[in-house]
Amino acid sequence: MAGQRCVLLLLCVTLTAVITVSGKDCDQVSFNGSSIVCRCNATYCDTVPELKLSANSYTIYTSTMAGDRFADRIVPFSSETSPATGQARVNRANSYQSIKGFGGAMTDSAGFNIMSLSENASDNLLRSYYSSQGLEYTLTRVPAGCTSFSLRNYTYDDVDEDVELENFALVSEDLKIKIPLIKQAQKMSNRTINLFSTPFGAPYWMKRSGSMTNGGFLKGDPGGTYYKAYANYYVKFLEAYKDNGIEFWGLTPQNEPIFGLIGVIGSLSTGFTASQQRDTIAIDLGPALKAAGFGHLKLMTYDENTFYPEKWASKVYGDSKAKDYVSGLALHDYLNHLSGYEVITRTHEVAPDKFILSTEYCIRPPDGTLPVELGSWERGEDYFNDIVKIMQNWVTGWTDWNIALDMSGGPSWAHGSVDSPIIVNKESDEFYKQPMYYAIGHFSKWVVPDSIRQEMTLEGTEIDGVAFTTPDDNTVIILYNAMDIEEVIKVTDGEKSFSVTVKARSFNTLIYQN
């Protein structure tokens, strides 16, 4: 392993751009991956350069396989002289979805890894995600109970046949890890962090199988004892967090209900058909949330891969009672490349008044086990490409899986391992920001909540992208170059027309005033 401090860029003026340096530079470390990671510890961590705009120029932030990380340039509109090879046209006559935000999941394992660092190092990690010096996440997923990325298998009520939930109680993972870290993140953020939750599995005694794992239905039918107990179990979770000073923005009834039907061996899951979820929302969960004062929360149906979101939406939204309780539909992004992104647009068309939110994604193979690959640019490209594609198909926000894992991609009681945007090395009290981290950041930092996606067409180029108008009336254009050569793109937006150089193998965020 070899590491070196990046040399600070000199502030200079050229014919093409003004180079600005307003953040702390990346401490580059190579682990022989296709790119570098940025090393952080208790005393040093790179930060995101401050946005500076002027009327006659655009600001562009670039991260590259070659090692740039949020490298910022202020470029006069009239400065680019190289001939353009492609066109990007912004059409403000056509607007699409309003953006809710970007973020990741505070799992037990993520919290454990953050807590394994010294106080200053863990503070730098949270700041990297939530502060104005970092990515400024506005979404955080908080599982209700354990997941495969916990250190043990548990629920909040493991007392047999406790249908009245008299023994319900939060556990140390909530009280000593997740709740303190969430509060710390909220204090350091200038933006509202919208928390949403989902249970991964019902207590064993609620299920026909008598096991938390391997899938299986709840006992009985919607409206029955165990469906009502599961709804009240969720209400008690929300109440317990509220009692500890944490309130939620949204929730889903069940993580991956279709995988719960399949019954993947060793997987923590509970199965629901579309009809069962429709009925339990209408009969059990919706009324229970309303009665307990949580009727304002954004309840999202599905929370599954793109197997059948269109049919699921039709089933749930087709029931007037269920539809009234549901604000939108949650998607996981693992199979988007197989199902095609167009299914998401078709799902939107089922009920255009309901939003679609991406609630989970990470780099993992079908068996759920993948070694960490420090510095993998290709995994960052996977993230970036997925976010671009789902944004082009009406999705309102994107949520990463574990926000921090250890060097082996865990810990996990289920013995799984995946990669993460931040990897913690507790032995050396440091952590590494992967290309995936910067891929998310190109969106989360500048595509702020309530931004509106604008139509943008790209012609004569393989570069892909998406455009937005922010609430403060700036335009944000995201450009993704997967090619090994740089390209000059001519951007046309009303009376504005200018060229931008897009570096080889790069993520780019371009911002200008309207």
C-alpha positions in Angstrom: 0.0 0.0 0.0 1.4 3.4 -1.0 -0.1 6.7 -0.1 0.7 10.3 -0.8 -0.9 13.6 -0.2 -2.4 15.2 -3.3 -0.5 18.4 -4.4 -2.7 21.4 -3.9 -3.8 22.9 -7.2 -2.5 26.4 -7.8 -5.1 29.1 -8.2 -4.7 30.3 -11.8 -6.4 32.0 -14.7 -6.2 30.5 -18.2 -8.0 31.1 -21.4 -10.4 28.3 -20.6 -11.1 28.3 -16.9 -10.4 29.6 -13.4 -9.2 26.7 -11.2 -10.5 27.0 -7.7 -9.5 25.1 -4.5 -11.9 25.6 -1.7 -11.9 22.2 0.0 -9.4 19.9 1.6 -7.7 17.7 -0.9 -8.0 13.9 -1.1 -5.2 11.9 0.7 -4.8 9.4 -2.1 -4.1 5.8 -1.4 -3.8 3.0 -3.9 -4.7 -0.6 -3.1 -3.9 -1.7 -6.6 -7.5 -1.2 -7.7 -8.5 0.5 -11.0 -8.5 3.9 -9.1 -7.6 5.4 -5.7 -9.4 5.8 -2.4 -9.3 8.9 -0.2 -8.0 8.1 3.2 -9.4 9.9 6.3 -8.6 9.6 10.0 -9.0 11.5 13.3 -7.1 14.5 12.1 -7.6 14.8 8.3 -10.4 14.2 5.8 -11.0 15.6 2.3 -14.0 18.0 1.9 -16.3 19.1 -0.9 -15.3 22.4 -2.5 -17.7 25.2 -1.9 -20.0 26.1 -4.7 -19.2 29.5 -6.3 -21.4 30.8 -9.2 -21.2 33.9 -11.4 -23.6 35.2 -14.0 -21.3 34.6 -17.0 -19.8 31.2 -16.2 -20.6 27.7 -15.1 -19.0 25.6 -12.3 -18.1 22.0 -12.9 -17.1 19.4 -10.4 -15.3 16.3 -11.8 -14.2 12.9 -10.4 -12.1 10.6 -12.6 -10.7 7.2 -12.7 -7.3 8.9 -13.0 -7.7 10.4 -9.5 -9.7 13.6 -9.5 -12.2 13.9 -6.7 -14.7 16.8 -6.9 -12.1 18.8 -8.8 -13.8 22.1 -9.4 -13.4 24.6 -12.2 -15.2 27.9 -12.9 -15.5 28.2 -16.7 -16.6 31.3 -18.6 -19.4 30.4 -21.0 -17.3 31.8 -23.9 -14.0 30.2 -23.1 -14.1 26.8 -24.7 -12.6 26.8 -28.2 -12.3 23.1 -29.0 -14.9 21.8 -31.5 -17.8 20.0 -29.9 -18.4 16.3 -30.9 -21.8 16.0 -29.1 -24.9 18.0 -28.2 -26.8 18.4 -24.9 -30.1 20.2 -25.2 -32.1 21.3 -22.2 -35.8 21.7 -22.9 -37.6 23.6 -20.1 -41.0 23.0 -21.8 -40.9 19.5 -20.4 -40.5 19.0 -16.6 -40.7 15.7 -14.7 -40.4 14.5 -11.1 -39.5 16.5 -8.0 -36.5 15.1 -6.2 -36.7 13.9 -2.5 -33.0 13.3 -2.0 -30.2 10.9 -1.7 -28.7 8.9 1.1 -27.9 5.5 2.7 -28.9 3.1 5.4 -27.9 3.2 9.0 -27.7 -0.5 9.6 -26.5 -2.1 12.8 -23.2 -3.1 11.0 -22.7 0.4 9.6 -23.3 1.9 13.1 -20.9 -0.7 14.7 -18.2 0.2 12.2 -18.6 3.9 12.8 -18.5 3.4 16.5 -15.3 1.3 16.2 -13.3 4.4 15.2 -12.0 7.0 17.6 -14.4 9.9 18.4 -12.7 12.3 16.0 -12.4 9.8 13.2 -16.1 8.7 13.5 -17.1 12.4 13.6 -15.2 12.9 10.3 -17.0 9.9 8.8 -20.4 11.2 9.7 -19.4 14.7 8.5 -18.4 13.2 5.1 -22.0 12.1 4.6 -24.1 14.7 6.4 -22.3 18.0 7.0 -22.0 21.0 4.6 -18.3 19.9 4.1 -19.6 16.5 2.8 -22.3 15.0 0.7 -25.2 16.4 2.7 -27.4 13.3 2.6 -31.1 14.0 3.0 -32.4 10.4 3.2 -31.4 7.8 5.7 -33.0 4.3 5.9 -33.2 2.9 9.5 -34.2 -0.8 9.6 -36.8 -1.7 12.2 -34.9 -4.5 13.9 -32.0 -6.5 12.6 -31.0 -7.2 9.0 -28.4 -9.5 7.5 -26.0 -6.7 8.3 -26.4 -7.0 12.1 -24.1 -8.7 14.5 -26.9 -11.0 15.7 -30.4 -12.2 14.8 -33.1 -10.6 16.8 -36.5 -8.8 16.8 -38.0 -6.4 19.4 -40.3 -9.1 20.9 -39.0 -12.7 20.9 -41.4 -13.9 23.5 -43.6 -16.6 22.2 -47.2 -15.7 21.3 -47.0 -12.2 22.8 -49.8 -10.9 20.6 -50.3 -7.9 22.9 -46.6 -7.0 22.5 -46.2 -6.5 26.2 -42.5 -7.4 25.9 -41.7 -5.1 23.0 -38.5 -3.2 23.6 -35.7 -1.5 21.7 -32.3 -3.1 22.0 -28.8 -1.9 22.5 -28.2 -1.6 18.8 -30.9 1.1 18.7 -30.2 2.8 22.0 -26.4 2.8 22.0 -25.5 2.9 18.3 -28.2 4.0 15.8 -30.1 6.6 17.7 -27.0 8.4 19.0 -25.4 8.4 15.5 -28.6 9.7 13.9 -28.8 12.5 16.4 -25.2 13.4 15.8 -25.8 13.5 12.0 -28.9 15.7 12.5 -26.9 18.2 14.5 -24.2 18.5 11.9 -26.5 18.9 9.0 -27.8 22.1 7.5 -30.5 20.1 5.6 -33.5 18.1 6.9 -32.6 14.4 7.0 -35.7 12.4 6.1 -35.6 9.1 7.9 -37.6 6.1 6.6 -37.8 2.6 7.9 -38.8 -1.0 7.1 -38.9 -4.3 9.0 -36.8 -7.1 7.5 -38.6 -9.9 9.3 -41.4 -10.6 11.7 -40.9 -12.3 15.1 -40.8 -16.1 14.6 -44.0 -16.6 16.5 -46.0 -14.5 14.0 -45.0 -16.7 11.1 -46.5 -19.9 9.9 -42.9 -21.4 9.5 -42.1 -20.5 13.1 -38.7 -19.1 11.9 -37.5 -15.5 11.3 -35.5 -16.7 8.3 -36.1 -18.6 5.1 -39.2 -16.6 4.1 -42.8 -17.6 4.8 -46.2 -15.9 5.5 -47.6 -14.5 8.7 -50.1 -16.7 10.3 -53.7 -16.3 9.2 -54.9 -13.6 6.9 -55.0 -9.8 6.7 -57.3 -8.5 9.4 -56.4 -11.5 11.7 -54.5 -11.6 15.0 -51.0 -11.9 13.6 -51.4 -9.3 10.8 -52.7 -6.8 13.4 -49.9 -7.8 15.8 -47.3 -7.1 13.0 -48.9 -3.7 12.3 -48.9 -2.8 16.0 -45.3 -4.1 16.3 -44.3 -1.4 13.7 -46.3 1.3 15.5 -44.5 0.5 18.7 -41.2 0.8 16.9 -42.1 4.3 15.7 -43.4 5.3 19.2 -40.2 4.0 20.8 -38.0 6.0 18.5 -40.2 9.1 19.0 -39.8 8.7 22.8 -36.0 8.8 22.1 -36.2 12.0 20.1 -36.2 10.5 16.6 -39.1 11.0 14.2 -39.6 9.4 10.8 -40.6 10.8 7.4 -41.6 7.5 5.8 -41.8 3.7 6.0 -42.5 0.6 4.0 -44.5 -2.4 5.2 -41.8 -5.1 4.5 -38.4 -5.4 3.0 -38.4 -7.5 -0.2 -41.7 -9.3 0.3 -41.3 -11.3 -2.9 -38.0 -12.7 -1.7 -39.9 -13.6 1.4 -42.2 -15.7 -0.8 -39.3 -17.4 -2.4 -37.8 -18.2 0.9 -34.1 -17.7 0.3 -32.2 -20.0 2.7 -30.7 -18.1 5.7 -32.4 -14.8 4.6 -34.2 -12.7 7.2 -37.6 -12.2 5.5 -41.4 -12.3 5.6 -43.4 -12.9 2.5 -46.4 -11.0 1.1 -48.3 -11.2 -2.1 -49.5 -8.0 -3.7 -53.0 -8.8 -2.5 -51.9 -9.5 1.0 -49.9 -6.3 1.2 -52.9 -4.4 -0.3 -55.3 -5.8 2.3 -53.0 -5.4 5.3 -52.4 -1.8 4.4 -56.1 -1.2 4.0 -57.2 -3.2 7.1 -54.3 -3.3 9.5 -51.3 -1.1 9.0 -53.0 2.0 7.6 -55.6 2.3 10.3 -53.0 1.4 13.0 -50.7 4.2 11.9 -53.5 6.7 11.7 -54.9 5.8 15.1 -51.4 6.2 16.7 -50.8 9.6 15.1 -48.5 8.5 12.3 -50.9 8.9 9.5 -48.8 11.7 8.1 -45.9 9.4 7.3 -45.1 8.6 3.7 -46.1 4.9 3.4 -44.5 3.2 0.4 -45.7 -0.1 -1.0 -43.5 -2.9 -2.6 -39.9 -2.2 -1.5 -38.6 -4.9 -3.8 -36.6 -5.4 -7.0 -38.0 -4.7 -10.4 -39.8 -8.1 -10.7 -43.3 -6.9 -10.8 -43.6 -3.2 -9.7 -46.1 -2.3 -12.4 -48.5 -5.2 -11.5 -47.9 -4.6 -7.7 -48.8 -0.9 -8.1 -51.9 -1.7 -10.1 -53.0 -4.1 -7.3 -52.4 -1.8 -4.4 -53.5 1.5 -6.0 -56.5 -0.3 -7.4 -58.0 -0.5 -3.9 -59.4 2.8 -2.8 -58.7 2.2 0.9 -55.1 1.1 0.4 -54.4 3.8 -2.1 -55.5 6.5 0.4 -52.9 5.3 2.9 -50.0 4.9 0.4 -47.9 7.9 -0.8 -45.7 6.0 -3.2 -43.7 2.9 -4.2 -40.3 1.8 -3.1 -37.8 0.0 -5.4 -34.6 -1.9 -5.0 -32.1 -1.5 -7.9 -30.3 -4.8 -8.0 -32.1 -6.2 -11.1 -32.7 -2.9 -13.0 -30.2 -3.9 -15.7 -32.0 -7.2 -16.3 -35.6 -6.0 -16.2 -34.9 -2.7 -18.1 -35.4 0.7 -16.7 -38.6 1.3 -18.8 -40.6 -0.8 -16.3 -40.1 2.0 -13.8 -41.7 4.6 -16.1 -44.6 2.1 -16.7 -45.0 1.8 -12.9 -45.1 5.6 -12.7 -47.9 5.7 -15.3 -50.1 3.4 -13.2 -50.5 6.3 -10.7 -48.7 9.5 -11.7 -49.7 11.2 -8.4 -47.6 8.6 -6.4 -43.9 8.9 -6.1 -41.2 6.2 -6.7 -38.2 6.0 -4.4 -35.1 3.8 -4.7 -34.6 2.5 -1.2 -31.7 0.0 -1.5 -28.7 -0.7 -3.7 -25.1 -1.9 -3.3 -22.6 -4.0 -5.3 -23.4 -7.6 -4.7 -23.7 -10.8 -6.7 -26.8 -13.1 -6.6 -25.5 -15.1 -3.6 -25.0 -11.8 -1.6 -21.3 -12.4 -1.0 -18.7 -10.1 -2.5 -15.2 -9.1 -1.3 -14.4 -5.4 -0.9 -12.4 -4.0 -3.8 -10.8 -0.8 -2.6 -10.5 1.7 -5.4 -12.8 0.0 -7.9 -13.7 2.7 -10.4 -16.0 0.2 -12.1 -18.2 -0.1 -9.0 -18.4 3.7 -8.8 -19.5 3.7 -12.5 -22.2 1.1 -11.6 -23.6 3.4 -9.0 -23.5 6.5 -11.2 -25.0 4.8 -14.2 -27.9 3.4 -12.1 -28.7 6.8 -10.6 -28.7 8.4 -14.0 -31.0 5.8 -15.5 -33.5 5.7 -12.7 -33.7 9.5 -12.6 -34.5 9.4 -16.4 -37.4 7.1 -15.4 -39.3 9.1 -12.8 -37.5 8.0 -9.6 -37.5 10.7 -7.0 -34.5 9.7 -4.9 -31.8 7.0 -4.4 -30.7 5.2 -1.2 -27.4 3.3 -0.8 -27.3 0.2 1.5 -24.8 0.2 4.3 -23.1 3.6 4.7 -20.0 2.0 6.2 -18.6 -1.6 6.3 -15.3 -3.1 7.5 -12.4 -4.3 5.4 -14.1 -7.7 4.8 -17.5 -6.1 3.8 -19.3 -6.8 7.1 -19.9 -7.7 9.9 -22.9 -9.9 9.1 -24.5 -12.6 11.3 -25.6 -14.2 8.0 -21.9 -14.4 6.9 -22.5 -12.2 3.8 -20.3 -9.5 2.5 -20.8 -6.6 0.1 -18.9 -3.4 -0.8 -19.6 0.0 0.5 -18.9 3.7 -0.4 -16.9 4.0 2.9 -14.8 1.2 4.3 -13.6 1.3 7.9 -10.2 0.1 9.0 -10.5 0.1 12.7 -7.0 -1.3 13.3 -5.4 1.9 11.9 -8.3 4.1 13.0 -9.0 5.3 9.5 -11.5 4.9 6.7 -11.5 5.0 2.9 -13.8 6.8 0.6 -14.4 4.7 -2.4 -15.3 5.8 -6.0 -18.9 4.8 -5.1 -18.9 7.6 -2.4 -18.1 10.3 -5.0 -20.5 8.8 -7.5 -23.4 9.4 -5.1 -22.0 12.8 -4.0 -22.2 14.2 -7.5 -26.0 14.0 -7.1 -26.6 14.4 -3.4 -24.5 17.5 -2.9 -26.0 19.6 -5.7 -29.3 18.0 -6.7 -31.1 19.2 -3.6 -34.6 18.2 -2.5 -37.4 19.8 -4.5 -35.2 20.1 -7.6 -37.2 19.4 -10.7 -35.9 17.1 -13.5 -35.9 18.8 -16.9 -35.9 17.2 -20.3 -32.4 16.9 -21.7 -31.5 15.2 -25.0 -27.9 14.0 -25.8 -27.0 13.6 -29.5 -23.8 12.5 -31.3 -22.2 11.2 -28.2 -22.1 8.1 -25.9 -22.0 10.4 -22.8 -25.1 10.0 -20.7 -26.7 12.5 -18.3 -29.7 14.1 -16.7 -30.6 17.8 -15.9 -32.4 19.5 -13.0 -33.6 22.9 -11.9 -33.0 23.6 -8.2 -35.3 25.5 -5.9 -32.9 28.5 -6.0 -33.2 28.5 -9.8 -29.9 27.0 -10.7 -29.5 24.4 -13.4 -27.6 21.2 -12.5 -26.5 19.0 -15.3 -25.0 15.5 -14.6 -22.7 14.0 -17.2 -21.3 10.5 -17.2 -18.4 9.6 -19.5 -17.6 5.8 -19.5 -15.3 6.2 -22.5 -11.4 6.2 -22.3 -11.3 9.5 -24.2 -12.4 13.0 -23.3 -15.1 14.7 -25.3 -16.3 18.2 -25.8 -20.1 18.6 -25.5 -22.0 21.7 -26.6 -24.8 22.6 -24.1 -27.8 24.5 -25.4 -30.3 25.9 -22.8 -32.6 28.6 -24.2 -30.4 31.5 -25.1 -27.4 30.0 -23.4 -25.0 28.0 -25.6 -21.6 26.9 -24.4 -19.1 24.0 -24.6 -17.9 21.7 -21.8 -14.9 19.4 -21.8 -15.9 16.0 -20.3 -12.9 14.1 -19.2 -12.3 10.4 -19.9 -13.9 7.9 -17.4 -15.5 10.7 -15.3 -18.4 11.8 -13.2 -19.4 15.4 -13.7 -21.8 17.9 -12.1 -22.2 21.2 -14.0 -24.0 24.1 -12.4 -25.0 27.6 -13.6 -27.5 30.3 -12.8 -30.7 30.5 -14.9 
